[in-house]
Amino acid sequence: MSTTTATSAAPKAQTRAASGKRNKLISEIIVNVTLALVCLIWTIPTIGLLVSSFRTRDDIISSGWWTIFPHQAFEEVERIDLGRETPLDQPITVLGQQVTDQQLRDGITLADGRQAQWYSRIQRIVSLQAQVWTTNTSFTLENYQNVLTGQQYTYTLADGTERTEQGNDMSGSFLNSLTVAIPATIIPILIAAFAAYGFAWMRFPGRGLLFAIVVALLVVPLQIALIPILRDYTSLQINGTFLALWLAHTGFGLPLATYLLYNYIAELPREIFESAFIDGATPFTVFTRLVLPLSVPALASFAIFQFLWVWNDYLVGLIFIGSTPNTQLLTMRLAEMVGSRGQDWHLLTAGAFISMLLPLIVFFSLQRFFVRGLLAGSVKDKRFNRKDAKYAMALGSGTACCAAPEGHCNVFGLPHTPRRRRYYNHRAPLRLPVRFKKKLW
């Protein structure tokens, strides 16, 4: 009886296992396909912007960027000269078919499937077009040359006349944006790193209250501080300078930077700090030679946020630095192009893609630190990676210091004095995790 039951239960277990694997595979396929579709839809505007930046002015006005793919379109195959004396207020005969002037303006399909349209209404010339498979792949680099160097460009209007206009030189605005973005990213990161280290590992009166104030500043919108800060800048006579923007972006970015770095620095193992202090390292030395190297993921993740925010900022730059040509930022230059060249999409797309090229480079270069920095403090995990072990080994513990040769106590350059040797010999060595000891010794 038991043998029969076991025999019948085995196929059921195998069926359940196969069904579970099949359901897991189906769910993975659905998730992957959904993510692929979302990514594709998300990147379609960027692809269109990139393609349009290489197209000519006439192509952008007459057709969409998707015409670079094979499609059916009408192409001219013949021209018919009706003669200048042909009246336009009467029916016009084209290949034996009566049409009107308005129909030729809009384009009309004839009996043979071809389309008739005015080529030159003044000269009474009709263009016959046939539907064929074609691609619009006439690309050019003149758009970027006009945007970056400001050279003149010539284009032809619908009536056949040519017009020459001056391009926009965006190189100065690009350098101005770099001048603002780089210091406005480095300064708040440096200040926030000092503050986060103090909140995480230093004890002083009012530490909890000050940190609560910093966290509370995260919910304060920057728009309510623009007018008071502008008045202060005007009284100090620094409004309209790069210093005003550096200070503004530093103040607006410090709360988030401090909170993000605090979560990461607070999770660093206490044993490393104790080892450094036993070796005689000062808090500043520990910060510069231990905390900063170990906090690179958090620093890089916030650097991405801060750089993108400063680079794409328009409101703060417009208020504190203005739109004068000498200090005009890239976002203001693009807004000016939209206002003055609303029909010149070939220049607008090229300028917009140039403005987004540098943020893309910054993001992809720091992408490997991005997830680690965002997850800082989310779990209580004090495991050491290979890089952490390298820095901790450089600092050393009491036992490692006593085993070092004379005059080579640690990397801080502190002398191996008899007092320090007695301290290490009579005090119990620091207890490091077993997995960490295996990496060190």
Summary of the structure (lengths in Angstrom):
residues: 441
radius of gyration: 34.6
end to end distance: 60.1
largest distance: 116.2
contacts: 1207
relative contact order: 0.09
helix: 62%
strand: 11%
